[in-house]
Amino acid sequence: MPPRIISTAIVSENTLFRKVLGYYLASQEYIYVAAQYPSLTQLLSAIQASRSSIHVVLLDLCNTGTIQHHLQTWKQEMPDTRFVLLAGATDLASLHRLICGNVLACVGKSEDPAQVLAAIESASARKLYRNRLLTETILLEREEHIHKPIQEPMLDDRGEMLLQLLWEEKSNRQIADHLCLCESSVEKLKSDVRKKLGINSSVGLLKYAILNRMR
């Protein structure tokens, strides 16, 4: 069980979906449902007005066209908030563009509710939630780029080993032990590899590692 209460918010235009999910989450001992709104804009305004803190936002992908813009706004205004995307069967094509930075999980609406709980815990711990849907979205991203003649930068052995260890879900401490480094040097190595690959976030680096190991 997580060591702290996780403060969550639910965003969905579907009132029934919002309320049913809210009741389910509120029945969990370690989850506090702080707010429920039909849009990210309304939720952001309410949080800013109340100066409250939300650890994880569960976002229903009912309008993917404007979500990317709103997520960028959230990243600037509320950088500590993480997102779990709740996706329908038709949302797969747009999901891989949204998994970055403050978005750490995507769960299908038809999945077992336990997956939602696991995704919330993972996002709260600032870890990418690796499940079937994430794998499918990354495979789709790979298919989109597979025919493009991209010249990838060469990494040294240490950089390649870092990607392998990230793929194996090793912690910074485990990576440090394996590479005979201190943990601060691991962060520096991640930063150097991100710059070389043109990647902006740790989530993007992990996505690259997953794609790299699938080839």
Helices and strands as residue ranges (DSSP letters): E 6-11, H 15-26, E 31-37, H 40-50, E 56-60, H 64-77, E 82-87, H 92-95, E 103-108, H 113-124, H 132-145, H 157-167, H 172-179, H 183-197, H 202-214
